Amino acid sequence: MITHKELEDFLLEFDGAWLDYPFGKDFAVYKIRSKNETSKDKMFALIAENSNPVRISLKCDPQLSLNLQTKYESVLPGYHLNKKHWITIICSGQLTEGEIKDLIRLSYRLVNDSK
């Protein structure tokens, strides 16, 4: 199973990505730094600290989100997020590391394209 550290290392490889704790110490929030002063930095991933297995929330296409939730017990509507556009993945091994990384790439792209 993928670890919090492995996910964090991957998340911080993206252009402009940085780690913040705007909701307190319980949630690591990964944001994309805005390229101009008029826009806000936007989050593209959240990881619940000390969750075992790791829980990561990502932005997702609404139709893909529904398909994933139907197919996998470990994919849930986004915890405390817009349930249409965000998913929470319990990294229990049901999804492969590659599938999780693909969903992270999608989340980054969706958020970055909307800036």
N, C-alpha and C positions, 0 to 999 in steps of 0.2 A: 504494500500500500504506500502511496505517496505521502510524504511528511509535510508538515507546515513549512519547514526550512526549504525543502525542495520546491514547493509551490512559490514561496517568497522569492527565492533566487530566480526562478523563471519569470515571475511577474515583474521584477525590477529590471529585467533585461530589455523591456520595451522602451522605445524612445519616449522620453519625458515622464516615465513612471517614477513615482515616489511613494513612500509610506507615510501615513498619517494616522492619528488616533483622535478624530473629532468627536467620537461617541464614547470616549473613555477607554480604559485599558483592556476592556473585554473584546474589542473588535479592531483588528488590524485592517485599515482601509487603504487600498492601493488606488492612487489617482494619476491622472494624466495632467501634467503641468500645461497650463494655458500658454499659448504663444503670444498672446497680446494682453494688455492691461485691462481691457474692458470685459473679458470673459473670465469666468471662474474655472478653477481646476475641477475636473470631473472624475468621480470614482468609476472604476471598471471592475473592481473585485473587492470582496470583504472576506476575511477569514476570522472565524470565532476563535479567540485565544483559548488555549488549553482544551480544545474539543478533541475527543478521542472516540471514534475516528474523526479526522479533520473534516470540518464543514466549511465549504467555500461558496460564496454567493457571486453570481455572474450575470451580466446583462445577456439577454438571449432573444432571438427572434420569437415572436409569440407562437407561431405554428410549430416551430422546432421545439419550443418549450413544452407544448402540449404533447407532442409525440414522445419526447424523452420521459415526461412524467407518466405516460401510459406504459411505456416499455420498461422503465426501471423504478424499483421501489426507492432507490437511493437518490432520485431526483425529485425535488419538492418545489412548490411555489416559493419564491424568494421570501426568506424570513425577515419580517418587518420592512419589506420593500414592495414596490409595485408588482403584484403577482402576475400581471400580464407580461411584463418585460424583464423580469428577473427570476432566476432559479437558484436554489440552494442544493448543492451536491454533497452528499455524505460520502466521503472518500473511503469506502469500505471494500473496494476491490471489484464492485459490480461494473463500474466503468474503468477502462484501462487508463494508464497514465497518459497515453497518446490521445485518447478521447477527451480527457480532462484538459489537456494542453490545447487541443483544437477548440474547445469551448472557451478557454481563456483568450485565445487569439481572436475568436469571434466577438467576445465581449469587448476587447480592446478596440477592434475595428468599428463596432457599432457605436461606442462612446466617442472615439476619435473622429469618426465621420460626422457626428452630430455637433461637434464643437463650433 
